[in-house]
């Protein structure tokens, strides 16, 4: 074996290494996108998929499945995964808590409760109509979780996660109560609540795009300051970082991104928790890299889970939210072991 | 009913003062027990007499033993009594299981719903519903689910022993995984089944039958009796592992045995009512606040308070709220959550002040 060649990547400058890694990540993401377009509960030959994508074949049923179902589903996965991943990275950075994420903070449960209540009270039937209720519910729950965390002490991961869990427990039991009160609501909401990218189309995406854009901008803007926050509040203050304002901006970014994601796809568990951890393993702790990294890592996770859900129970499908919950629960257990050490 | 004095006499305290304190405590416990018994009787009478047809409380109590008009007897015995009994038995079971777990882990947050045991039980029950098996097997399935959750918890957190924070967080993870499984079944079910599964997972006393009670209820009573019998062991374990060993109790096996008992009790209760949230968490604290450190008498108080709390919550859901058909678990969660938060904040403060 040629030893100097094998050790060469380690000797490259950090910047080159990071570019390489980001490029690799992009390649993996492209692979996931391609798999998401090519694989599904219905077997479609690759040539037909390609024909449908470039517009050579628009009439055959297979082509319509590709352009009408798989393409929007893949794009949704890309956007939602990115939003969740970045939201998780910012939440973990701003709270200095490895367990912080939209799911563990109760944001998903808040959106779920708001949507179910809206379906019950206003007789909504289409995901496009849920969007704003999801945003409002997620926002309120996010604020409540932040207030509780501040009361219980910002620095303790257990307590923050517990606060979020309490919030989730209460909100989800209210959600069940509403669904039990009306069969129509139950039928309408149970699929949305499982978290799915299927059969939503592009139309759900348009109203939340501005939210997600603002959230992303905020996330990128606070990313450098999060590095200073990681050193402790006093040190950050001494370095000239306006701690309170940065925390508020980060909180707003998390709520906007998580709310937009929930509004599009329903409550999807653990992508926001897992993506930052995986990206951190690869890229290190610098938030200036971590946040863009999650922009790639989140969609990779979500799309991989979605494709998995289409393959494991063929010819049926598993909702992606259920797949991520099954994959994420052991991860949370492992993280919890480490965080509480 | 006679009461025994607390079993741990403070050896070094001033004898006269100690005796006076002990007498005061016995008096307090007696008083609390009487009060709770009266409250529980009043709640039972109210629950039996109110509903679509109102029956005067005394007539309702007489109808319970088969006296009075045939209509009253039918309504009380067939429709109201099973629900009331289910609330009493399951409330007692959950509260005692919670108290036992909190003592074994020496942590006020380690209740069966926080660490995922009742979630596991409802997973078992819902799985059984999904398979379309007999209702009689529900307690067994719930027990299996509860043990599964406990097993997962143990696999991830057992070796850490005292690290309760980790235990709670791992419990959270277990809960999340099981919730995903239940969610999967709810999505896959036809609508009628989904609705009854949802009822299970929120915790509800709706439509309990004598059949379920005979199986599940008697199992809970047996488990409660076992807790009472083994209570001395808990007291010995409270002294610490070294002292327990000195007193001839091997702490490892004893703790495991009691742990299994607590999990069984919680799972059986959840089989009867679904995982009604926060009863197991709140009641032991309330009792400790009112009656001081644990003794066999406070165990009895815990059981009675649990029963009274669940019954009161069910009455609230049935009659006091403007919306009908709410599951009782929604009410207990709403009441219990602020409690858990206060507890958390207080614990955080003491942690920080001792740091």
Interface residues (C-beta under 8 A of the other chain):
Chain A: X99 X103 X104 X148 X151 X152 X153 X156 X157 X158 X159 X161 X162 X163 X165 X166 X167 X169 X170 X173 X174 X176 X177 X179 X180 X181 X183 X186 X187 X190 X191 X193 X194 X269 X270 X318 X319 X321 X322 X325 X326 X328 X329 X330 X331 X332 X333 X334 X336 X337 X339 X340 X341
Chain B: X109 X113 X114 X156 X157 X160 X163 X165 X166 X168 X169 X170 X172 X173 X174 X176 X177 X179 X180 X181 X183 X184 X186 X187 X191 X194 X195 X198 X199 X201 X202 X203 X204 X277 X323 X324 X325 X326 X327 X329 X330 X333 X334 X337 X340 X341 X344 X345 X347 X348 X351 X352
